[in-house]
Every structure is written in C-alpha cells, then in structure tokens.
Amino acid sequence: MTGRSERPEIRSFEQAIASARVLMTRGRRRTLGIVGAPGAGKSTLAAALVRELGPKTALVPMDGFHLAQAELERLGRAGRKGAPDTFDTAGYVALLRRLPAAGQGEVVYAPLFNRDLEEPIAGAVPVPPEVTLVVTEGNYLLLGEGAWVDVRGLLDEAWFITVPDEDRLERLVARHLAGGKSPAEAYAWAHGSDQRNAELVVATADAADRSVSAGVVAEVHRRVMEDWAP
C-alpha cells in the first residue's frame, strides 16, 4: 500500500482493464475493491470491468449487506440509511473471507441490494468456481473503524475513484429522483446524509493502492450510452 503522493493513477478504462487482468493471472482467486464516495461511479466502473473481463469475474457489491428496512426502523436508523452502521458488516467480512477459500466446485452465493424494492435479496449473486477475480465495490471498504477495519486486509487491491463533488452530487440527485423522491427530498438527501457519508469515505482514500480519475468513469458512461446501447 502506498501513500497518496505515490499512489498510481488509472487514467483510462483500458488501463483499468489491464490492471484487473494482472490480478486475474496471480494463481488463486483474487478480490479487487473499488471505493469512492456516494455517486462517484463505483457501481458503473465495477459492472463495466466485469462485463469486459468475462465469465471468470464476478461482481459482489457491498450494498447487498444493507440491513432490511424493518430492521433499520427498529434500530432507529432508517433516516440515515447508507451510514456505516446500517450494514451487516460482519456478514460482508465473512463473505470476503469465504470467497478465496471456497472448495473445489463450490458456488458461493452473495446478496444483492434491489433498488426498486430498497431491500437486500439473499443468495442473488452466484460466484461459480471458475471465477478468478471478484470485484466488490462500496463506500466503506477502507474504513478503519468497527468491523469495517477487517475489510482492507481481505482485498488484494483497492482502487479509489476521485470525482468532483458537483458531478457526484448531480448523479446522486438524479438517482434519488429515479427512486421516487421529490426534487426537494432528492436534494436534501444528497446534500445531507449522503454528503456526511461522502466526507467519511474521502478521508479513507490514502488506504487505496491506486486512484481512478473521474475521466475513467465518464469514459465508461459514454460506452454505456454508445457502444453498449441495444
């Protein structure tokens, strides 16, 4: 792991693919973590990498470990959904430990967060035995507190996406609008709870091995709109 001034920067999607391929050639199953503040483009980049690298990769998002809405309400945390203590962190850590240790022929199942339902769905993501690279993405992979402290040591490599706040906030507002919030609610959530979480995440950037420039995420967005359009 290197300090911020020495950390290599990934400046193109092709470079990201090449770097991920190197991990895939290192024998045992590897885990790549993609980190960034809410709205940075983690899910976009992770999904694009898995699509390009093919069936020997699998995407296992951290968001699958959201606590259920009923449990968040019971705990009094529903109003700050997405904060570090609104996830089953121990469950996520256990999965990260299990993935490289899976037995021959074993399929490992992971949960997936359904944005339409706003709920996690158990056993929705299969990781078959032929997968040599697991890509996981989320806000708190580098957070050095609570149960999250164990995550960093379970990642073979961690990338941190840097993106201007104005771009990130614009995406967040659009996401909340698409999820059914009113314009006022979308703005308040993006600039309130999401922003507090973003500040926490940005403070962990020095724990990453590489940074990913905002231009890479923009490039992937263009590919989604142009090359991969049906």
Residue pairs with C-beta under 8 A, 6 or more apart in sequence:
1 207
1 208
1 209
2 8
2 209
3 206
4 205
4 206
7 206
7 208
7 209
7 210
7 211
8 209
8 210
8 211
9 210
9 211
9 212
9 213
10 16
10 19
10 159
10 210
10 211
10 212
10 213
10 216
11 213
11 215
11 216
12 215
12 216
12 219
13 48
13 216
13 219
13 220
13 223
15 216
16 45
16 49
16 159
16 212
16 216
17 49
17 52
17 53
19 157
19 210
20 32
20 49
20 53
20 57
20 133
20 135
21 53
23 30
23 32
23 133
23 156
23 157
24 30
24 53
24 56
24 57
24 132
24 133
26 156
28 100
29 99
29 100
29 102
29 131
29 132
29 133
29 134
30 100
30 132
30 133
30 134
30 156
30 157
31 96
31 99
31 100
31 133
31 134
31 135
31 136
31 154
31 155
31 156
32 49
32 133
32 134
32 135
32 136
32 155
32 156
32 157
32 158
32 159
33 136
33 137
33 138
33 141
33 142
33 151
33 152
33 155
33 157
33 158
33 159
34 42
34 45
34 46
34 135
34 136
34 137
34 141
34 158
34 159
34 161
34 212
35 42
35 137
35 138
35 139
35 141
35 142
35 158
35 159
35 160
35 161
35 201
35 204
35 205
35 208
36 42
36 139
36 160
36 161
36 162
36 163
36 201
36 212
37 139
37 163
37 168
37 197
37 198
37 201
37 202
38 82
38 139
38 168
38 172
38 190
38 194
38 197
38 198
38 201
39 163
39 167
39 168
39 169
39 170
39 171
39 172
39 175
39 190
39 194
39 198
40 161
40 162
40 163
40 168
40 217
41 161
41 163
41 171
41 214
41 217
41 220
41 221
42 137
42 138
42 139
42 161
43 61
43 137
44 217
44 220
44 221
44 224
45 137
45 161
45 212
45 216
45 217
45 220
46 59
46 61
46 135
46 136
46 137
47 59
48 220
48 223
48 224
49 57
49 135
50 57
50 58
50 59
50 135
51 228
53 133
55 130
55 131
56 130
56 131
56 132
56 133
57 131
57 132
57 133
57 134
57 135
58 125
58 126
58 127
58 128
58 131
58 133
58 134
58 135
59 125
59 134
59 135
59 136
59 137
60 95
60 99
60 110
60 125
60 127
60 134
60 135
60 136
61 112
61 113
61 136
61 137
61 138
62 87
62 92
62 136
62 137
62 138
62 139
62 140
62 141
63 112
63 113
63 120
63 138
64 110
64 111
64 112
64 113
64 120
64 121
64 124
64 125
65 87
65 88
65 89
65 91
65 92
65 95
65 111
65 120
66 81
66 82
66 86
66 87
66 88
66 113
66 119
66 120
67 75
67 77
67 86
67 87
67 88
67 120
68 119
68 120
69 78
69 81
69 118
69 119
72 78
72 81
72 86
77 83
77 85
77 86
79 193
80 86
80 193
80 196
81 193
82 139
82 193
82 194
82 197
83 193
83 196
83 197
84 139
84 140
84 143
84 145
84 146
84 148
84 197
84 200
85 146
87 140
89 140
89 146
89 147
89 148
89 151
90 147
92 151
93 147
93 150
93 151
93 154
95 108
95 110
96 136
96 151
96 154
96 155
97 154
98 108
99 108
99 127
99 134
102 108
102 127
102 129
104 129
105 129
106 129
107 126
107 127
107 128
107 129
108 126
108 127
109 122
109 123
109 124
109 125
109 126
109 127
110 123
110 124
110 125
110 127
111 120
111 121
111 122
111 123
111 124
111 125
112 120
112 121
112 124
112 125
113 119
113 120
113 121
114 120
114 121
114 124
115 179
118 179
127 134
136 155
139 197
139 200
139 201
140 148
140 151
140 200
140 201
140 204
141 148
141 151
141 152
141 155
141 158
142 151
142 152
142 158
142 160
142 201
142 204
142 205
142 207
142 208
143 149
143 151
143 200
143 201
143 204
144 152
144 204
144 207
152 158
152 207
157 209
157 210
158 207
158 208
158 209
158 210
159 208
159 209
159 210
159 211
159 212
160 204
160 205
160 208
160 210
160 211
160 212
161 211
161 212
161 214
161 216
161 217
162 205
162 211
162 212
162 213
162 214
163 214
163 217
164 214
165 198
167 214
168 198
169 190
169 191
169 195
172 186
172 189
172 190
172 194
173 183
173 186
173 187
173 190
174 186
176 185
176 186
176 189
176 190
177 183
177 186
181 189
205 211
